[in-house]
Amino acid sequence: MIVAAATSPVPRVASTIDVRAAAATSWDVIVVGAGPAGAAAAITAGRAGRSVLLIDRATFPRAKVCGGCLNPAALLVLDGLGVGDVVRAIAVLLREVEIAAGRARVRLPMPGGVAVARDHLDPILIGRAIEVGAAFLASTRAVTTKVTDERRRLHVIHDDQDVTLIARVVIAADGLGGRLVPRRDDARDRDRHVGIGAIVPDAAGPPPGRLVMACSAEGYAGVVRLADGAVDVAAALRPAAIRAAGGAAAAMRAVFASTGVPWPGDGVLRGVPGVERRAACAALPRLLVAGDASAAAQPFTGQGIAWALATGQAAGAHAAAASEERAWHPRWSRAWEACNRRLSRERRRAARLPVWAAEHPRVIRAIAPVLRRWPALARPTMTAIGRPPSIVTGAGDP
């Protein structure tokens, strides 16, 4: 359940089941990871009438490295999950994006999006999962998993207790640091961007409704003001730039200094692994991989949460259907691989141009005068970024 904390307006989510009781139950679906992808999966499977256990290694609310921007595609999925109005009520409406590279700046309309802190968004989604019947277990780390003929066993640790959970289907939505499914070892990704972020209270920064993106050859940073007045800063930096600057904070300051975007002030910096990673596979027998655990790409376009929600919703529907059958047929793995691949392809297609521009700030400097004069030229790209994935609009079955 969601409980209002006495000393903070941020909602707190309490576990709804004891770990021993969870281990004594045979579940239809267990979801590992209670971020947007995992919570969306739990909501979808729960609404389909399945017994669902949602677990996460963290306690909620928790701070998270995230730009906190929801585009129209994300809001559409949230509406379908039954929490769209709740999220809008605590969010800041975004009207424009300002892109800075060197001394060049351009402002473009950004209709339909909102900014919201993850320590508010995640509890809302978990609370919705509980409302539709899912059980929730916090402070629970998934260690290993193995499959039997009719079940998948999940070894977890909760408050120093080692137990085994059993489900017909497990969804791995445990994010960039997930360990249930091996990662592809791609040498090209080893010097790709690292995510760094902070929430800075009472900070200098853009006015409410404006997202500022500072782009340099070393990486880029997004700055947006939240409903409580704090500023959310999230950056994607090259590891080489962090090493050369002597640390993440110095590297972030260098990005801001190179673009003339005001430094919002110091906050508690948090980091995440390389933001461009892929799992070795999206499905194993009785196991589906969703969200960033499946594939993560650069977050410049604000598609990260939309992608997580869409893949989580699709994985929940897929797991709910698969859990009805006693035996696992390979077609379930093939179908989820195809669905996940299609969603990934749509995301990459929409993000290709803006991400390329972010990696080459000289391009932004060259086109900024043109876009300032004719901002409508950017409309097709902005529309494509916010376009809902086909799995949400019903253009295809998973």
Buried (B, 14 or more C-beta within 10 A) or exposed (E): EBEEEEEEEBBBBEBBBEBEEBBEBEBBBBBBBBBBBBBBBBBBBBBBEBBBBBBBBBEBBBBBBBBBBBBBBBBBBBBBBEBBEBBBEBBBEBBBBBBBBBEBBBBBBBEBBBBBBBBBBBBBBBBBBBBBBBBBBBBBBBEEBEBEEEBBBBBBBBEEEEBEBBBBBBBBBBBBEBBBBEBEEEEEBEEBBBBBBBBBEEBEBBEBBBBBBBBBBBBBBBBBBBBEEBBBBBBBBBBEBBEEBEEBBEBBBBBBEBBEBBBBBEBEBBEBBBBBBBBEBBBBBBBBBBBBBBBBBBBBBBBBBBBBBBBBBBBBBBBBBBBEEEEBEEEBBEBBBBBBEBBBEBBEEBBBBBBEBBBBBEBBBEBBEEBEEEBEEBEEBBEBBBBBBBBBEEEEEB
